[in-house]
Amino acid sequence: MLIPMRLVMTSDTHGKHHLLGSLPDGDVLIHAGDFMNSGLDAEEMLSFDRWLGKQAITRRVVCAGNHDRLFQLAAQEARSLLTNAIYLENSGVIIDGVSFWASPYTPEFLNWAFMYPRGPAAKRYWDQIPYDLDVLITHGPPFGILDRTAGGGQHLGCEELLKAVQEKKPKLHVFGHIHGGAGAYDNGVTRFVNAAFLNEQYRPADPVGKVRVIDL
């Protein structure tokens, strides 16, 4: 039985974390990646880390995204700069009995970080997702779920990730990456949250969603 826990979630702030303002009260703050913009400027990382350190929510879980290139190109340096959160990269942590597992990987798109070609190559990442998981955090969405840039647009999520989620059945799946897909969906087994903060024009959504809050 889970201990009641309030999760405050965001993603895809792209260096504009200061626009989030005061966050709601919660037990764990989750950022599902793309906290940087160019992804190569250490000052972007330091600014994000300073912002994290000012939050009243003291337990924070972060994974990278495709824009956070420093975490792939200079992993040791990047991790040393992130002092105010638990960083997960194809790894997990248990907080107050609640299990979290996160991965930054997304299907190939231009020349960004943490990418794989569509198809069976994705299985090497998603086979690592544990069974009996409470909270799955991936930068990108599963195929067909909150994964379109606009209503009626093409589904951009990962087919192999969808299969893994259907098999592993996490209680909550948090992601971002596709800004236009921001929102929530519940299929009766897993609750899905696209926590992207910025819209497709890299501006806060209107009305500003700021963050998503879920009680486990």
Secondary structure as the mmCIF struct_conf table of DSSP 4:
data_model
#
loop_
_struct_conf.conf_type_id
_struct_conf.id
_struct_conf.beg_label_comp_id
_struct_conf.beg_label_asym_id
_struct_conf.beg_label_seq_id
_struct_conf.end_label_comp_id
_struct_conf.end_label_asym_id
_struct_conf.end_label_seq_id
HELX_LH_PP_P HELX_LH_PP_P1 LEU A 2 PRO A 4
STRN STRN1 ARG A 6 THR A 10
STRN STRN2 SER A 11 SER A 11
TURN_TY1_P TURN_TY1_P1 HIS A 14 GLY A 15
HELX_RH_3T_P HELX_RH_3T_P1 HIS A 17 LEU A 20
BEND BEND1 SER A 22 SER A 22
HELX_LH_PP_P HELX_LH_PP_P2 LEU A 23 ASP A 25
BEND BEND2 ASP A 27 ASP A 27
STRN STRN3 VAL A 28 HIS A 31
BEND BEND3 GLY A 33 GLY A 33
BEND BEND4 ASN A 37 GLY A 39
HELX_RH_AL_P HELX_RH_AL_P1 ALA A 42 GLY A 53
TURN_TY1_P TURN_TY1_P2 LYS A 54 LYS A 54
BEND BEND5 ALA A 56 ALA A 56
STRN STRN4 ARG A 60 VAL A 62
TURN_TY1_P TURN_TY1_P3 ASN A 66 HIS A 67
TURN_TY1_P TURN_TY1_P4 ARG A 69 ARG A 69
HELX_RH_AL_P HELX_RH_AL_P2 LEU A 70 LEU A 73
BEND BEND6 ALA A 74 ALA A 74
HELX_RH_AL_P HELX_RH_AL_P3 ALA A 75 LEU A 81
BEND BEND7 ASN A 84 ALA A 85
STRN STRN5 ILE A 86 TYR A 87
BEND BEND8 GLU A 89 ASN A 90
STRN STRN6 SER A 91 ILE A 95
TURN_TY1_P TURN_TY1_P5 ASP A 96 GLY A 97
STRN STRN7 VAL A 98 SER A 103
STRN STRN8 THR A 106 PRO A 107
TURN_TY1_P TURN_TY1_P6 LEU A 110 ASN A 111
BEND BEND9 ALA A 113 PHE A 114
STRN STRN9 MET A 115 TYR A 116
BEND BEND10 ARG A 118 GLY A 119
HELX_RH_3T_P HELX_RH_3T_P2 PRO A 120 ALA A 122
HELX_RH_AL_P HELX_RH_AL_P4 LYS A 123 TRP A 126
TURN_TY1_P TURN_TY1_P7 ASP A 127 GLN A 128
BEND BEND11 ILE A 129 ILE A 129
HELX_LH_PP_P HELX_LH_PP_P3 PRO A 130 PRO A 130
BEND BEND12 TYR A 131 ASP A 132
BEND BEND13 ASP A 134 ASP A 134
STRN STRN10 VAL A 135 THR A 138
BEND BEND14 HIS A 139 GLY A 140
HELX_LH_PP_P HELX_LH_PP_P4 PRO A 141 PRO A 141
STRN STRN11 PRO A 142 PRO A 142
TURN_TY1_P TURN_TY1_P8 PHE A 143 GLY A 144
BEND BEND15 ILE A 145 LEU A 146
BEND BEND16 THR A 149 ALA A 150
TURN_TY1_P TURN_TY1_P9 GLY A 151 GLY A 152
BEND BEND17 GLY A 157 GLY A 157
STRN STRN12 CYS A 158 CYS A 158
HELX_RH_AL_P HELX_RH_AL_P5 GLU A 159 LYS A 168
BEND BEND18 LYS A 171 LYS A 171
STRN STRN13 LEU A 172 PHE A 175
BEND BEND19 HIS A 177 HIS A 177
HELX_RH_3T_P HELX_RH_3T_P3 HIS A 179 GLY A 181
STRN STRN14 GLY A 183 ASP A 186
BEND BEND20 GLY A 188 VAL A 189
STRN STRN15 ARG A 191 ASN A 194
STRN STRN16 ALA A 196 ALA A 196
STRN STRN17 LEU A 198 LEU A 198
TURN_TY1_P TURN_TY1_P10 GLU A 200 GLN A 201
BEND BEND21 TYR A 202 ARG A 203
STRN STRN18 PRO A 204 PRO A 204
BEND BEND22 ASP A 206 PRO A 207
STRN STRN19 ARG A 212 ASP A 215
#
